[in-house]
Amino acid sequence: MKLMGHRGSRDRAPENTMRSFKALLESKVRVVEFDIHQCADGVWVVHHDDTLDRTTTSTGPVAIKSWEELSQVRTKEDDKLPKLEDVLQLYKDSTMELQIEVKSPGNFSKLGELLKQQFDISRVTVISFNHNWLHEFKTTNPEIKTTCLLFGLPMNPVEIVRAAKADGISLSVNWIDESVVKKCHTQNLTVTAWNANDIEVFKKMKALGVDFLGTDTPFTAMEWG
């Protein structure tokens, strides 16, 4: 089981910031999850919400802003918003694996080209709750792994993943059980769980045999074994 820093290392720095991503390098966690939106002029920006309101001192939808505008935005802790390229460059020479959550529609063909040009794609998985986007991405980038995010406990996880041409499924720790793990592993599909922020949940997920386990507290989670 591989531990994954959810939006970086939120027990060291604000989510989805370069400080958070850099701090994760100081831990033994070797998988990072973060979120991207495509802004108005085609740049992929690292940010979770559809709007800037919750985490920054600005307001409004990310999608209608240009990168020039977004480059001036600051989080409430005075961090800049990173571009996808910034995070790729940070981790390029490390062993870090990336799970990149697509949060908006965009040019998925060019997204794949960017990833292939600037990173080792064997260490990249593109994930999304929108399985249509995953299907579109996979159609033009078959060599890049994808994972279907999903709320709830599906009766047919393999069928869901296959329909999206994906390579795995990602579920809340509140929904994963032995059956879904077994069904996926029998078909060589990966199972990701999010997010284990206490030792009891960590141990439960480890016993179930999930492949990746997200956490908001990666530095603490590394001590759980």
Secondary structure, DSSP 8 states (H G I E B T S, - for coil): -EEEEETS-TTTS-TTSHHHHHHHTTSS--EEEEEEEE-TTS-EEE-SSSBSTTTBS--SBSTTS-HHHHTT-BBTTS-B--BHHHHHHHHTTS--EEEEEE-S---HHHHHHHHHHHS-GGGEEEEES-HHHHHHHHHH-TTSEEEEEESS--S-HHHHHHHTT-SEEEEETTT--HHHHHHHHHTT-EEEEE---SHHHHHHHHHHT-SEEEES-HHHHGGG-
